[in-house]
């Protein structure tokens, strides 16, 4: 089937043709066949009217723990380690595969409704996450979280290998599998070397938390005589494709190392602010040539999965931190949420831009809102003024996943009801433990 969106404004994120004031997009199968100015050249199977709408690449959320939607607002206003050890980890022990499926479904509903077309997830029971991705039509890069201390360390390696075998390129090619060692403070060097062996065997990339807190920075330095980044370099982790989440506490040498190895960074400004983890040196990373993308982290520490909010927070945070209003201009923030997101996930040949031959992953934003007018600069309007509710239509892999703000691939009301039921069960289980 061919689909055309006509009479639409377009931000392509393609440097050769970044903006079309009034044009059309032709979708054939799962790809963009043609983008042009003016009216489409002939009739198509289906036409979507794009008047007073903006077409742009869908947002790419490069760091989530999707099923943690079930823990949203359960434990707020606490330091990271107290939050994890006393609140989050004890409740996570009560999660079942079924719970994780429905928590992921809730996350995907929220992401689709706010314009996210692809996300990177690190959690457990990853088969259930993959089932949710397959059901909903979203694109995802999935990694089974691995903790290298404790009784399940070897099981996590085994399950990761099985997951890659069973799900890499699954869901019609919408799933990419990665390895997910949690962090250098939960994965000792010998364990990380086992992860590297598995990476060499499977060809999978690595998704890991790095230098999220000052406590982590100090503890790793004390244990190994190196910063977390230097420590991971010495182990050989960066010889593989690495997606490093957070990267808040970095030295100049750390930044040089990350640039040299082309380490991708998932910047999570709202989670880092909420947990008071610190402010990642994003302007310095970008200046050094490091690819920095955006992530929301889990809904337990954000507390939403809204990439529009994340872009705005990113731009404003770094302006005030540097006392320089020119830092992270709107287009840079937009690039971090699209093009850079695709690159750090290894999807740059598929998504992140609207371009002939790329996958048809894009969104339509409703411009007919008071806060979206006037329209001097649509990129600035998206970053600084747009809201999640402005996302009207979401197309992923050529399929209309949401139209007129209604999700087409699953029952949103059922997902919300199931998630609330599970949340009540979780609290009862925790109280009874």
C-alpha positions as CSV (number, residue, x, y, z in Angstrom):
1,X,0.0,0.0,0.0
2,X,1.1,3.5,-0.8
3,X,0.4,6.4,1.6
4,X,0.9,10.1,1.0
5,X,0.9,13.0,3.5
6,X,0.1,16.2,1.6
7,X,0.1,19.9,2.3
8,X,2.4,19.5,5.3
9,X,5.3,21.4,6.7
10,X,8.4,19.1,7.0
11,X,11.5,19.2,9.2
12,X,13.6,16.5,7.6
13,X,16.8,16.6,9.8
14,X,18.6,16.0,6.5
15,X,21.3,18.6,6.2
16,X,21.0,18.7,2.4
17,X,17.3,19.7,2.6
18,X,16.4,20.5,6.3
19,X,13.0,22.2,5.9
20,X,10.1,22.2,3.4
21,X,7.5,24.8,4.1
22,X,4.7,23.0,2.1
23,X,5.2,19.6,0.7
24,X,4.4,15.9,0.7
25,X,5.8,12.6,1.9
26,X,5.1,9.3,0.0
27,X,5.4,6.1,1.9
28,X,5.6,2.7,0.1
29,X,5.8,-0.4,2.3
30,X,8.0,0.4,5.2
31,X,10.1,3.1,3.6
32,X,9.9,6.7,2.5
33,X,9.7,6.6,-1.3
34,X,9.6,10.3,-2.0
35,X,9.7,13.7,-0.3
36,X,8.9,16.9,-2.3
37,X,7.6,20.4,-2.4
38,X,4.1,21.4,-3.5
39,X,1.5,18.8,-4.4
40,X,2.2,15.1,-4.8
41,X,2.5,14.1,-8.5
42,X,-0.3,11.6,-8.6
43,X,-3.1,9.9,-6.5
44,X,-2.2,7.3,-3.9
45,X,-4.0,4.5,-2.1
46,X,-4.4,6.6,1.0
47,X,-4.0,10.3,1.6
48,X,-3.5,12.0,5.0
49,X,-4.1,15.7,5.0
50,X,-1.2,17.6,6.6
51,X,-2.5,21.2,6.7
52,X,-1.5,22.9,9.9
53,X,0.7,20.0,10.8
54,X,4.4,19.4,11.0
55,X,6.0,16.2,9.8
56,X,9.3,15.3,11.4
57,X,11.3,12.2,12.4
58,X,9.9,10.4,15.4
59,X,11.8,10.9,18.7
60,X,14.4,8.2,19.7
61,X,14.6,7.6,23.5
62,X,18.0,6.1,24.0
63,X,17.8,5.1,27.6
64,X,14.7,3.6,29.4
65,X,13.7,1.0,31.9
66,X,10.3,0.8,30.3
67,X,8.4,-1.4,32.8
68,X,9.4,0.9,35.6
69,X,6.2,2.8,34.7
70,X,4.7,0.5,37.3
71,X,6.9,2.3,39.9
72,X,6.0,5.8,38.8
73,X,5.7,8.1,41.8
74,X,6.2,5.2,44.2
75,X,9.5,6.6,45.6
76,X,10.4,10.2,45.0
77,X,12.7,12.9,46.3
78,X,15.5,10.6,47.5
79,X,19.2,10.2,46.6
80,X,20.0,7.6,44.0
81,X,21.5,4.8,46.2
82,X,18.8,5.2,48.9
83,X,16.2,5.3,46.2
84,X,17.5,2.1,44.6
85,X,18.4,0.1,47.7
86,X,15.5,0.9,50.0
87,X,12.7,1.5,47.6
88,X,13.2,0.4,44.0
89,X,15.1,-2.9,44.2
90,X,12.8,-4.4,47.0
91,X,9.7,-3.6,44.8
92,X,11.4,-4.9,41.7
93,X,11.9,-8.3,43.4
94,X,8.1,-8.6,43.3
95,X,7.8,-8.1,39.6
96,X,6.7,-11.0,37.5
97,X,7.1,-11.5,33.7
98,X,3.4,-10.7,33.3
99,X,3.9,-7.5,35.3
100,X,6.8,-6.5,33.1
101,X,4.8,-7.0,30.0
102,X,2.0,-4.7,31.1
103,X,4.4,-2.1,32.5
104,X,6.2,-2.1,29.1
105,X,2.8,-1.8,27.3
106,X,2.0,1.3,29.5
107,X,5.4,2.8,28.7
108,X,5.0,2.2,25.0
109,X,1.5,3.8,25.1
110,X,3.0,6.9,26.7
111,X,5.9,7.0,24.3
112,X,3.8,6.7,21.2
113,X,1.4,9.4,22.4
114,X,4.3,11.8,22.9
115,X,5.9,11.1,19.5
116,X,8.6,8.5,20.3
117,X,9.0,5.9,17.5
118,X,12.0,4.0,18.9
119,X,13.5,3.4,22.3
120,X,16.4,1.6,24.0
121,X,15.5,-0.5,27.0
122,X,17.5,-2.2,29.7
123,X,15.6,-4.4,32.1
124,X,14.9,-8.0,32.9
125,X,12.3,-10.6,31.5
126,X,13.3,-9.0,28.2
127,X,11.3,-11.5,26.2
128,X,8.1,-9.9,27.7
129,X,9.4,-6.5,26.6
130,X,10.0,-7.9,23.1
131,X,6.4,-9.2,23.0
132,X,5.1,-5.8,23.9
133,X,7.2,-4.2,21.1
134,X,6.0,-6.8,18.6
135,X,2.4,-6.2,19.6
136,X,2.5,-2.4,19.5
137,X,4.4,-1.7,16.3
138,X,7.1,0.5,17.9
139,X,10.9,0.1,17.2
140,X,13.2,-0.9,20.0
141,X,16.8,-1.7,21.0
142,X,16.6,-4.1,23.8
143,X,19.1,-5.4,26.4
144,X,18.6,-7.8,29.2
145,X,20.0,-6.1,32.3
146,X,23.0,-7.9,33.9
147,X,24.3,-7.6,37.4
148,X,27.7,-9.3,37.8
149,X,27.4,-9.8,41.6
150,X,24.9,-12.2,43.2
151,X,23.5,-15.6,42.3
152,X,22.0,-14.7,38.9
153,X,25.1,-13.3,37.3
154,X,25.8,-16.3,35.1
155,X,22.1,-16.8,34.4
156,X,21.9,-13.2,33.1
157,X,24.7,-14.0,30.6
158,X,22.9,-17.1,29.4
159,X,19.6,-15.4,29.1
160,X,21.2,-12.5,27.2
161,X,22.7,-14.9,24.6
162,X,19.4,-16.6,24.2
163,X,17.6,-13.3,23.8
164,X,19.9,-12.2,21.1
165,X,19.5,-15.5,19.3
166,X,15.7,-15.4,19.5
167,X,14.9,-11.7,19.1
168,X,17.6,-9.8,17.2
169,X,16.0,-8.5,14.0
170,X,12.7,-9.7,15.4
171,X,9.2,-8.1,15.1
172,X,9.7,-7.7,11.4
173,X,13.2,-6.2,11.9
174,X,12.0,-3.6,14.4
175,X,14.0,-5.2,17.3
176,X,17.7,-4.8,17.7
177,X,19.3,-6.7,20.6
178,X,22.2,-5.4,22.7
179,X,24.0,-6.6,25.9
180,X,23.1,-4.7,29.1
181,X,25.7,-4.9,31.9
182,X,24.2,-2.6,34.5
183,X,27.2,-0.5,35.5
184,X,30.9,-0.8,36.5
185,X,30.0,-0.8,40.2
186,X,27.7,-3.8,39.8
187,X,29.7,-5.6,37.2
188,X,33.3,-6.4,38.3
189,X,36.1,-6.6,35.7
190,X,36.0,-10.4,35.4
191,X,32.3,-10.3,34.7
192,X,32.7,-7.4,32.2
193,X,35.3,-9.6,30.4
194,X,32.6,-12.3,30.1
195,X,30.3,-9.7,28.6
196,X,33.0,-8.8,26.1
197,X,33.4,-12.4,25.1
198,X,29.7,-12.6,24.5
199,X,29.8,-9.4,22.5
200,X,32.5,-10.9,20.3
201,X,30.5,-14.1,19.8
202,X,27.2,-12.4,19.0
203,X,28.3,-9.1,17.5
204,X,25.9,-7.2,19.8
205,X,26.6,-3.7,21.1
206,X,26.8,-2.9,24.8
207,X,24.4,-0.6,26.8
208,X,25.7,0.4,30.2
209,X,25.3,3.1,32.9
210,X,28.6,5.1,33.3
211,X,29.6,7.7,35.8
212,X,26.1,8.5,36.9
213,X,26.9,9.7,40.4
214,X,29.8,11.2,42.2
215,X,29.7,8.2,44.6
216,X,30.2,5.9,41.7
217,X,33.1,8.0,40.4
218,X,34.8,8.0,43.8
219,X,34.2,4.3,44.5
220,X,35.6,3.2,41.1
221,X,38.6,5.5,41.5
222,X,39.3,4.1,44.9
223,X,38.9,0.4,43.8
224,X,40.8,0.6,40.5
225,X,42.8,3.8,40.5
226,X,40.9,5.0,37.5
227,X,37.8,6.9,36.6
228,X,34.8,4.8,35.5
229,X,35.6,5.7,31.8
230,X,39.3,4.9,32.2
231,X,38.4,1.7,34.0
232,X,36.1,0.6,31.2
233,X,38.8,1.5,28.6
234,X,41.4,-0.6,30.4
235,X,39.1,-3.6,30.3
236,X,38.6,-3.2,26.6
237,X,34.9,-2.4,26.6
238,X,35.1,0.5,24.2
239,X,36.6,-1.8,21.5
240,X,32.9,-2.6,20.9
241,X,30.0,-0.4,20.1
242,X,29.0,1.1,23.4
243,X,25.9,3.2,24.5
244,X,26.9,4.9,27.7
245,X,24.0,6.2,29.8
246,X,24.3,9.3,31.9
247,X,28.0,10.1,31.8
248,X,27.6,12.9,34.4
249,X,30.9,12.9,36.2
250,X,33.7,13.0,33.5
251,X,37.2,14.4,33.3
252,X,38.7,16.0,30.3
253,X,40.6,12.7,29.7
254,X,37.4,10.8,29.9
255,X,35.9,12.9,27.2
256,X,39.0,12.4,25.0
257,X,38.7,8.7,25.5
258,X,35.0,8.7,24.6
259,X,35.6,10.7,21.4
260,X,38.5,8.5,20.4
261,X,36.4,5.3,20.7
262,X,33.2,6.9,19.3
263,X,31.2,6.0,22.5
264,X,27.6,7.1,22.2
265,X,26.1,8.9,25.1
266,X,22.5,8.8,26.3
267,X,22.0,12.1,28.2
268,X,19.1,12.0,30.8
269,X,18.8,15.5,32.1
270,X,15.5,15.3,33.9
271,X,16.4,12.0,35.8
272,X,19.8,13.5,36.7
273,X,18.2,16.6,38.0
274,X,15.5,14.8,40.0
275,X,18.0,12.5,41.6
276,X,20.5,15.3,42.0
277,X,23.1,13.2,40.3
278,X,24.7,16.2,38.6
279,X,24.9,17.9,35.2
280,X,26.6,16.0,32.4
281,X,29.2,18.1,30.5
282,X,27.2,17.9,27.2
283,X,28.6,21.0,25.6
284,X,32.1,19.7,26.1
285,X,31.2,16.3,24.8
286,X,29.6,17.7,21.7
287,X,32.6,20.0,21.1
288,X,34.9,17.0,21.3
289,X,32.9,15.2,18.7
290,X,31.1,12.7,20.9
291,X,27.6,11.8,19.7
292,X,25.2,12.7,22.5
293,X,21.6,11.6,22.3
294,X,18.7,12.0,24.7
295,X,16.9,9.5,27.0
296,X,14.3,9.8,29.7
297,X,15.5,7.0,32.0
298,X,12.7,5.1,33.7
299,X,9.4,6.6,34.8
300,X,10.4,5.9,38.4
301,X,13.0,8.6,38.3
302,X,11.7,11.1,35.7
303,X,8.6,10.6,36.1
304,X,7.5,10.5,32.5
305,X,8.8,9.3,29.1
306,X,8.1,12.6,27.2
307,X,11.0,13.4,24.9
308,X,9.5,16.8,24.1
309,X,10.0,17.7,27.8
310,X,13.5,16.1,27.7
311,X,14.6,18.3,24.8
312,X,13.4,21.5,26.5
313,X,15.0,20.5,29.8
314,X,18.3,19.7,28.0
315,X,18.5,23.0,26.2
316,X,17.5,25.1,29.3
317,X,19.7,23.2,31.8
318,X,22.9,23.7,29.8
319,X,22.2,27.3,29.1
320,X,21.8,28.2,32.8
321,X,24.6,25.9,33.9
322,X,27.1,27.6,31.5
323,X,25.4,31.0,31.8
324,X,25.4,31.1,28.0
325,X,22.1,31.3,26.2
326,X,23.7,30.1,22.9
327,X,24.5,26.7,24.3
328,X,22.4,23.8,23.0
329,X,20.3,25.8,20.5
330,X,16.9,24.4,19.5
331,X,18.1,22.6,16.4
332,X,20.9,20.9,18.4
333,X,18.4,19.6,20.9
334,X,16.2,18.4,18.1
335,X,19.2,16.6,16.5
336,X,20.0,14.9,19.8
337,X,16.4,13.5,20.0
338,X,16.5,12.2,16.4
339,X,19.6,12.0,14.3
340,X,22.0,11.4,17.2
341,X,19.6,8.9,18.8
342,X,19.7,6.8,15.7
343,X,23.5,7.0,15.5
344,X,24.1,5.9,19.1
345,X,21.8,3.0,18.6
346,X,23.4,1.9,15.3
347,X,20.2,2.8,13.4
348,X,21.5,5.8,11.4
349,X,21.0,4.0,8.1
350,X,17.3,3.4,8.9
351,X,15.8,6.2,11.0
352,X,16.4,9.6,12.4
353,X,15.9,11.6,9.2
354,X,13.1,12.0,6.6
355,X,14.9,11.0,3.5
356,X,14.1,8.8,0.5
357,X,15.0,5.2,1.2
358,X,14.9,5.6,5.0
359,X,12.4,3.7,7.1
360,X,9.0,5.5,7.4
361,X,9.3,6.4,11.1
362,X,7.8,9.9,11.6
363,X,5.2,11.9,13.4
364,X,2.7,14.7,12.7
365,X,2.5,17.5,15.2
366,X,-0.6,19.7,15.3
367,X,0.4,23.3,14.8
368,X,-3.1,24.6,15.2
369,X,-2.6,25.4,18.8
370,X,-2.2,28.8,20.5
371,X,1.2,27.9,21.9
372,X,2.5,26.8,18.5
373,X,1.9,30.2,16.9
374,X,3.3,32.3,15.4
375,X,5.6,30.0,13.4
376,X,8.8,32.0,12.9
377,X,11.0,28.9,13.6
378,X,9.3,25.5,13.8
379,X,12.3,23.8,15.3
380,X,12.3,26.3,18.1
381,X,8.5,25.8,18.5
382,X,8.9,22.1,18.8
383,X,11.7,22.3,21.4
384,X,10.5,25.2,23.5
385,X,6.7,25.2,23.1
386,X,5.3,21.9,22.0
387,X,3.6,19.5,24.3
388,X,3.0,15.8,24.2
389,X,-0.7,16.3,23.4
390,X,0.3,18.1,20.2
391,X,1.4,14.8,18.6
392,X,-1.4,13.8,16.3
393,X,-0.2,10.9,14.2
394,X,2.6,8.4,14.5
395,X,3.9,6.2,11.7
396,X,6.4,3.5,12.3
397,X,7.8,1.1,9.7
398,X,5.3,2.5,7.3
399,X,2.3,1.6,9.5
400,X,0.0,4.1,11.1
401,X,0.3,3.3,14.8
402,X,-1.6,6.4,16.0
403,X,-4.0,8.6,14.1
404,X,-5.9,11.7,15.4
405,X,-4.4,10.9,18.8
406,X,-5.9,7.4,18.9
407,X,-3.6,4.4,19.1
408,X,-4.4,1.8,16.5
409,X,-2.4,-1.2,17.4
410,X,-3.7,-2.0,20.9
411,X,-6.3,-1.0,23.5
412,X,-4.9,1.9,25.5
413,X,-7.7,1.8,28.1
414,X,-7.0,-1.9,28.8
415,X,-3.3,-1.2,29.3
416,X,-4.0,1.6,31.8
417,X,-6.5,-0.6,33.7
418,X,-4.1,-3.6,33.9
419,X,-1.2,-1.4,35.0
420,X,-3.2,0.1,37.8
421,X,-4.4,-3.3,39.0
422,X,-0.8,-4.6,39.0
423,X,0.4,-1.5,40.9
424,X,-2.1,-2.3,43.7
425,X,-0.9,-5.9,43.8
426,X,2.7,-4.8,44.0
427,X,2.1,-2.6,47.0
428,X,0.2,-5.4,48.8
429,X,3.1,-7.8,48.1
430,X,5.6,-5.3,49.4
431,X,3.6,-4.6,52.5
432,X,3.3,-8.3,53.2
433,X,7.0,-9.1,52.7
